[in-house]
Amino acid sequence: MILSPRFAALPLVLLCATSLAAQNAPGGETGAAAQDTQPTEQPAATPADSATPVTGPSAADTAFTAFIQGLRSRAIAEGVKPETFDRETAGLTFNPRVIHFDRSQPGGATTNGVPGPMSFAPYRESHVDRPHIEKGQTRYQMLSTQLAANQARTGVPGNIALAIFGLETGYGSYTGNFDLIRSFASLAYDGRRRELFVAELIATLKLIDQGFSRAEMKGSWAGATGYPQFLPSTYLRIGTDGDGDGKADIWTNDADTLASISAYLQEAGWKPNTQWGVAVTLPSDFDRDAVRSPLVSPRCPRVHARLSRWLTVGEWKAKGVIVAGYPAPTDSELTQLLEPDGPGMPAYLLTGNYRAILDYNCSNFYAMSVGVLADAIVR
C-alpha cells in the first residue's frame, strides 16, 4: 500500500484495498491501511474511466483542459517529449470517480491519541491463506536461482519479496485497470495533493517515452501500477532488470518484479541476515505501560504508536518475554514489541526490517502479513 521521506518531499506502496494492497504503494500516501482499519475493496474501472471523453466539453472540461495544458512547459522542461505530452493528453477528461475514492478513505479511530483496538486475525486469515502460501511456494521453487541472486545483491530474502508480490497483486493476477494518466491528471486538478500527482503524471509520460505503452500501464485509481504496485516515480528510481534482458518490466515479468521489490526494500534500509521478527509469549504480569514508546513518528503516527520502545532481545528476555518462534534474532538485536490482536494473544518482537516493510506500505496489518506469509512460504 507510504509517509516516508520520499512522500514528505512529495516524491512504494497510497490507500489500501483488500486485494490491491499497494493503494498505499511505494512512494505514495497513507490511507486506510496506515490506520490499521480493515481496508475497503478496490473499485473496478468502468468504460468511463478510459482516456476517451464520452460527452461534449463543458465549462468544467474546459477548465480541466486549461489546467493540463498549463503543465506542458514543466513536463517538457523535465524531459518529456513535446509530442508525447500532446498525444497523451489530447481529449483527456476529468474523472470524478477517482476523487470520490480519494476522499472516501476511512481513518483510524483513536482515544486520547491512542490507537483503538487492533484485530489482525481476520486480515491474516484472508491474506495469509492456503492459495497465497501455495502459489508463493511454487514460485519460490521456480525462481530459486533468481531469488538467490537478488538476495546476494540486496540482502533481501526471496521469500520476503515473494510475500509482497503475493499480497500486492496475487502474484500478478490483478493489477488494476484505471488509466494512469487520467487518474493522475484528475487528482492533480483536484488540488488536494497537487504536487504529488503532477509529478506522477510527468513520471508516467517519461515511462511512455522509454517505450512502455499507455495501455499496459494500468493500475489502481490512485496510480499504483504493475505487479509490485509502484508509483511511476518509484519505478523510475529503482525499477530493476532481474533477468538480464535489458528491460525492467514490472507489468508482465516475475523476475523483474522481484528484483525491483528487493531493490526497494534495500533502499528502505533492509538489514541482511536478520529476521523481520519473531513470535514471543509475554508473562501474565507484563507491564505494557513501562515499554510504551515516548516517540511520535512523523509518518503514519497511529501505525507506529502501536509499537513499543526499542529494546534488545536480551532486554526483553530479562523482562520475562519468551521467544517462541524460530529462527530468532540475536540477543543484541534491537526490536519492538507488537501485540497485533491485543493482550493475551500472540505477540511479536520486530526488528528494523519490519520498518522497511512498513516503508513499502505503512500498515501493521500489511507488514505483519508480509512477514507471516514469507515464513510460511519457506516452512
C-alpha positions, 0 to 999 in steps of 0.5 A: 500500500507510504509517509516516508521521506520520499512522500514528505518531499512529495516524491512504494506502496497510497490507500489500501484495498483488500486485494490491491494492497499497494493503494498505499504503494511505494512512494505514495500516501497513507490511507486506510491501511496506515490506520490499521482499519480493515481496508475497503475493496478496490473499485473496478474501472468502468468504460468511463474511466478510459482516456476517451471523453464520452460527452461534449466539453463543458465549462468544467472540461474546459477548465480541466483542459486549461489546467493540463495544458498549463503543465506542458512547459514543466513536463517538457522542461523535465524531459518529456517529449513535446509530442508525447505530452500532446498525444497523451493528453489530447481529449483527456477528461476529468474523472470524478470517480477517482476523487470520490475514492480519494476522499472516501478513505476511512481513518483510524479511530483513536482515544486520547491519541491512542490507537483503538483496538487492533484485530489482525486475525481476520486480515491474516486469515484472508491474506495469509491463506492456503492459495497465497502460501501455495502459489508463493511456494511454487514460485519460490521453487521456480525462481530459486536461482533468481531469488538467490541472486537478488538476495546476494545483491540486496540482502533481501530474502526471496521469500520476503519479496515473494510475500509482497508480490503475493499480497500486492497483486496475487502474484500478478493476477490483478493489477488494476485497470484505471488509466494512469494518466487520467487518474493522475491528471484528475487528482492533480486538478483536484488540488488536494495533493497537487504536487504529488500527482503532477509529478506522477503524471510527468513520471508516467509520460517519461515511462511512455517515452522509454517505450512502455505503452499507455495501455499496459500501464494500468493500475489502481485509481490512485496510480499504483501500477504493475505487479509490485504496485509502484508509483511511476516515480518509484519505478523510475528510481529503482525499477530493476532488470532481474533477468538480464534482458535489458528491460525492467518490466514490472507489468508482465515479468516475475523476475523483474518484479522481484528484483525491483521489490528487493531493490526497494526494500534495500533502499528502505534500509533492509538489514541482511541476515536478520529476521523481520521478527519473531513470535514471543509469549509475554508473562501474565504480569507484563507491564505494557505501560513501562515499554510504551514508546515516548516517540511520535513518528512523523509518518503514519503516527497511529501505525507506529504508536502501536509499537513499543520502545526499542529494546534488545532481545536480551532486554526483553528476555530479562523482562520475562518475554519468551521467544517462541518462534524460530529462527530468532534474532540475536540477543543484541538485536534491537526490536519492538514489541507488537501485540497485533490482536491485543493482550493475551494473544500472540505477540511479536518482537520486530526488528528494523526490517519490519520498518522497511516493510512498513516503508513499502506500505505503512500498515501493521496489518500489511507488514505483519502479513508480509512477514507471516506469509514469507515464513510460511512460504519457506516452512 
